Amino acid sequence: MNIDKNSADRREAAQARFGYAVTARLSEASEQLSPDITHALERIRRDAVARQRRPAPALAWLARGNTAALGGSPRDGAGWRAGLGVALALPLLLFGLYALQHFEQERFVHRIADIDTALLLDDLPPQAYSDPGFRNYLNHGA
């Protein structure tokens, strides 16, 4: 494990040295560029920064303060779709919660019924189940 950590540290150090060497070479080469290339690069950089500051088209509705459930904004005539989405989502959520609770309750009842059946059909007296030694025997291997 210590050997892996040392090799990872050496690898990171080599990557850092390589990065510094590439940076130095690019900085050195940028001083030798012609003015027209320098202006073109500056313009491209300004455009990229401006594009970065603008919200992405997919999130433009968020910047305008609109809501978009099931796609579109209310100005696009999608307001009824948003209402339909909420109207369908809430009953489905409630039904899902009810079904989950019902399933868990059924599972619990079946588990208790299995335990009761095993107790009634077993040859052991009921006092054996309250014995701590028997409980340890059941827990650690039977």
ABEGO torsion letter per residue (X at the ends): XAAAAAAAAAAAAAAAAAAAAAAAAAAAAAAABBAAAAAAAAAAAAAAAAAAABBBAAAAAAAAGBBBBGEEBAAAGAAAAAAAAAAAAAAAAAAAAAAAAAAAAAAAAAAAAAAAAAAAABABBAAAAABAAAAAAAAAEX
